[in-house]
Amino acid sequence: MASRGCPYQCTFCNTPLFWGKKIRYRDPEKVIGEVKHLHEKYGINEIFFQDDTFNLNHKWAFEIFDGLINSGLSQEMLFKIDCRVNETLLTKEFLDKAYKAGVWNIFYGIESGSQMMLDRMKKGITVSEIKRAIKMTHDSGIQTQCSFIVGMPGETMKTLIETNKLILETNPSKYGWVFACPFPGTEFDKEVTAKGHKRDVDFSDYGYGKVICRTDELDFPELEAYQGYIA
């Protein structure tokens, strides 16, 4: 990670609980130095920068991209980054620079193809921005990896179908989906706890591969049956 923290308020995310809402950026020179050290001493040829929003601060991101280009690392290594799809944050200039820096894949936390669900999750993005981002990324020569969450409050068969349609329409290079996991302290956990929608399971059994909570409309078996349905 080259930065920590996230200013956004997604109801399911525990990042602000760990890192806070204020972003702390590492010195780009030190980041490049560490990447070079890993490559030259240990033979590391690919790095995934798992910062929550690599495209939040373009000036900082461009310093890292330029460092990778000027050091020659962009010709010897491959990089993945995690970005938001917001039109104000994802620009052609950013994508072109990322491509030159050796970025071959961008991870997008899409979560749903339903605008109603995106709003319920406080994602701060629109379906049109999702479509734009995936197309622009592919056009720039970079692959996309998109994640989706099944079973957040408000989820219905209609919203699941909307998500499936979005996947088929945008055709991300790779995608994956997980069941909603109510991490303690999140707004999501408080809501499902108050509604009595959580299964009585030990926290050690929490995980994205299990149905931990139901929704108003979909019960546990219905959500579990969705495993073989998506796209």
C-alpha positions, 0 to 999 in steps of 0.5 A: 500500500502506498496510501491509507484511508478513504473519505467515502462512506460505503455502508459495508466497508470497514476501511474507515474503522481501520485506517480512518477517513483521512488519507495518508500518502507515502512519499512517491520516491520511497514507494519507487525505491521499495518497488525497485528493491523488491524487483532487483533483490527478490525478483518480484515482477508484479505488484498490486497496489491495494490502496482503497482509491489510487486515483483520488489524488492525481498529482500524487499518483502521477508522481508514482507513475512517472517514477515507474516510467523514468526508472525503467520499472514500467518496462520490467514489471506489471502493476495492478491498482484499485480505483473508483469509477467516478467521472471526476476521478477517472480520466483519460489522462489518468488511464493513459499515464497508468498504462505507460507506467505498466498498469495492466489491470484496474480493480473496481469495487462495483458492488451492484448494477442497481442504482437503488442498491448503489444509493442504499450502500452510499457508494457515491457512484452511478450505473452510467459511471460504471459503464463509462469507466469499464469502457474507457479502461478497456479502450486504454489497453488496461484490463478490468477486474470488478467485484460485486456484493450480493445480499445487502439491505434492499436486495431483491431478485430484481436488483440481482437481475440488474447486476447480472445485466450490467455484467453481461453488458459491460463485459469486464475482463474478470469479475467476482462476487461475494456475499455481504459480510456485516463487519462489526462497527459498520452501518450495514452491521447495525442495520441487519442486527437491528432487524434480526437479519443475521444468522447466529454464527460465531465471528470466526465463521464470518466470510465472503463465501457464506450467507451471514444475513438475509434481506427483507425480501430474500431469505437465506436459501434464496440467497444461497441459491444465487451462487449458480446464477450470476452471469 
